[in-house]
Amino acid sequence: MREKDKQIVKDSAMVVADSIVSSIPGLNIPWNLSKSLYGAGMELRQKRALEWVEMARDNPSVFAEEILRNEQFQDGFVFAFERYIRERSEEKRKIMEKAFLGFAENKDKEKFELEKIYHILSILNVDDLLVLKDINVGRDDYHQIYKEKPDKNENIQNLINAGILIADHSSRLGSIAAPFVNVTDFGKSFIKFIDN
């Protein structure tokens, strides 16, 4: 493909994104704020910017004009968008979208832990996220996620350090191949955004 053709394809993503934004009343406010703050990053990550506005377009019941004009929502939009376009992992971007939809739907945006969720996503790796899919959030006791899989202990420790799991430090008899853990309240809310 010629260089000129590549540039046309690249520029068209932002044109499509702007077109989608203009069709959703109120979305122009947080979108233009994001563009003014992260314009250079958006130019480099146009496909991700387009994915973000397509999420808004595909969820019209969530992104009602009243929500879009809410200042707390706009602040969350700008924060989440910036982190989204920087994220390399497609798997993590999908989780970011779900978490942002949860934020948008939540009545108390001040208490919704969007920043914490995005921070935790930034420090966990994809293998840690895969372990989350095997966690039974319905259990209230300390238990082993994997009874005989010490190869997952590092991932479990990462989840403990992130505040998603809490370890049982009481003494147990004999050697233990995997730690006993329980899911924290934050962990239960975080896991809701992971595909199961």
C-alpha positions in Angstrom: 0.0 0.0 0.0 1.3 3.4 -0.9 2.1 5.9 1.9 -0.7 8.2 0.8 -3.2 5.4 0.9 -2.0 4.4 4.4 -2.5 8.0 5.6 -6.1 8.1 4.2 -7.0 4.9 6.0 -5.5 6.2 9.2 -7.3 9.5 9.0 -10.6 7.9 8.3 -10.8 6.2 11.8 -11.0 9.7 13.5 -13.5 10.9 10.9 -15.7 7.9 11.7 -15.2 8.4 15.5 -16.2 12.1 15.2 -19.2 11.2 13.1 -20.4 8.7 15.8 -19.8 11.3 18.5 -21.9 13.8 16.6 -24.8 11.4 16.4 -25.0 10.9 20.2 -26.3 14.0 21.9 -24.0 15.2 24.7 -21.1 12.9 23.9 -19.3 15.7 22.2 -18.5 17.3 25.6 -16.3 14.5 27.1 -15.1 13.5 23.6 -13.8 17.0 22.8 -12.3 17.3 26.3 -10.4 14.0 25.7 -9.3 15.2 22.2 -7.9 18.4 23.7 -6.0 16.6 26.4 -4.9 13.5 24.5 -5.0 14.6 20.8 -1.5 13.4 20.0 -2.1 10.0 21.7 -5.4 9.7 19.8 -3.6 10.3 16.5 -1.3 7.4 17.3 -4.1 5.1 18.6 -7.1 6.0 16.3 -8.4 2.4 16.1 -8.7 2.3 19.9 -10.3 5.7 20.0 -12.9 4.5 17.4 -13.5 1.3 19.6 -14.2 3.6 22.6 -16.9 5.7 20.8 -18.4 2.6 19.2 -18.9 1.3 22.8 -20.9 4.4 23.5 -22.9 4.1 20.3 -23.6 0.4 20.9 -25.0 1.1 24.4 -27.5 3.9 23.9 -29.5 3.0 27.1 -26.4 3.6 29.2 -25.1 6.7 27.5 -28.3 8.8 27.8 -27.9 12.6 27.3 -28.5 13.2 31.0 -25.5 11.0 31.9 -23.3 12.5 29.2 -23.8 16.0 30.6 -22.9 14.9 34.2 -19.5 16.4 35.2 -18.5 13.3 37.2 -19.3 11.1 34.2 -17.2 13.5 32.0 -14.3 13.3 34.3 -14.5 9.5 34.4 -14.8 9.4 30.6 -11.6 11.4 30.1 -9.7 9.3 32.7 -10.9 6.0 31.3 -10.4 7.0 27.7 -6.8 8.0 28.3 -6.0 4.7 30.0 -7.9 2.7 27.3 -5.9 4.1 24.4 -2.6 3.5 26.2 -3.4 -0.2 27.0 -1.6 -2.7 24.8 -3.6 -5.8 25.8 -6.9 -6.3 23.9 -8.1 -8.6 26.7 -7.6 -5.8 29.3 -9.3 -3.2 27.0 -12.4 -5.4 26.9 -12.4 -5.4 30.7 -11.9 -1.7 30.8 -15.0 -1.2 28.6 -17.1 -3.4 30.9 -15.8 -1.5 34.0 -16.6 1.8 32.3 -20.1 0.7 31.4 -20.5 -0.3 35.1 -19.3 3.2 36.1 -21.7 4.9 33.6 -24.6 2.9 34.9 -23.8 3.4 38.6 -25.9 6.0 40.4 -23.1 7.0 42.8 -20.2 7.8 40.4 -18.2 9.3 43.3 -18.0 5.9 45.1 -17.5 3.8 42.0 -13.8 2.6 42.1 -13.0 3.2 38.4 -9.5 4.5 39.0 -8.7 1.5 41.3 -10.1 -1.0 38.8 -8.0 0.5 36.0 -4.9 0.6 38.2 -5.3 -3.1 39.2 -5.7 -3.9 35.5 -2.4 -2.1 34.8 -0.5 -4.2 37.4 -2.0 -7.6 36.6 -0.9 -9.7 33.7 -3.2 -11.7 31.4 -2.3 -15.0 33.2 -3.5 -13.4 36.5 -6.8 -12.5 34.8 -7.2 -16.1 33.6 -6.9 -17.3 37.2 -9.8 -14.9 38.1 -12.1 -16.8 35.7 -11.6 -19.9 38.0 -12.5 -18.2 41.2 -15.8 -19.1 42.8 -17.0 -15.7 44.2 -19.9 -17.4 46.0 -17.6 -19.1 48.5 -17.2 -17.4 51.9 -14.5 -19.6 53.3 -10.8 -19.8 52.8 -10.1 -22.3 50.1 -7.5 -23.3 47.5 -8.4 -22.2 44.0 -6.0 -24.9 42.6 -5.3 -27.7 45.1 -2.4 -29.2 43.3 -1.1 -26.6 40.9 1.8 -24.8 42.4 2.6 -23.3 39.0 -0.3 -20.8 39.6 0.9 -19.6 42.9 2.7 -16.6 41.5 -0.6 -15.5 39.8 -2.5 -16.1 43.1 0.1 -14.0 44.9 -0.3 -11.2 42.4 -4.0 -11.3 43.0 -3.4 -11.1 46.8 -1.0 -8.2 46.4 -3.7 -6.4 44.2 -6.3 -6.7 47.0 -8.5 -9.1 45.0 -7.8 -12.1 47.2 -6.8 -12.3 50.9 -4.6 -15.1 52.1 -5.2 -17.3 55.1 -2.1 -17.0 57.3 -3.2 -19.5 59.9 -1.2 -22.6 60.4 -2.1 -25.7 58.6 -0.7 -29.3 59.0 1.6 -30.6 56.3 2.9 -29.1 53.2 0.5 -27.0 51.1 0.9 -27.0 47.3 -1.3 -23.8 46.9 -2.3 -21.0 49.2 -5.7 -20.8 50.9 -7.5 -17.6 49.9 -10.8 -15.8 50.0 -12.2 -13.1 47.7 -12.3 -9.6 49.1 -15.4 -7.4 48.6 -13.4 -5.3 46.1 -12.4 -8.6 44.4 -16.0 -9.7 44.0 -16.9 -6.4 42.3 -13.7 -6.5 40.1 -14.4 -10.1 39.0 -17.8 -9.1 37.7 -16.0 -7.4 34.8 -14.1 -10.5 33.8 -15.6 -12.8 31.1 -16.5 -16.1 32.6 
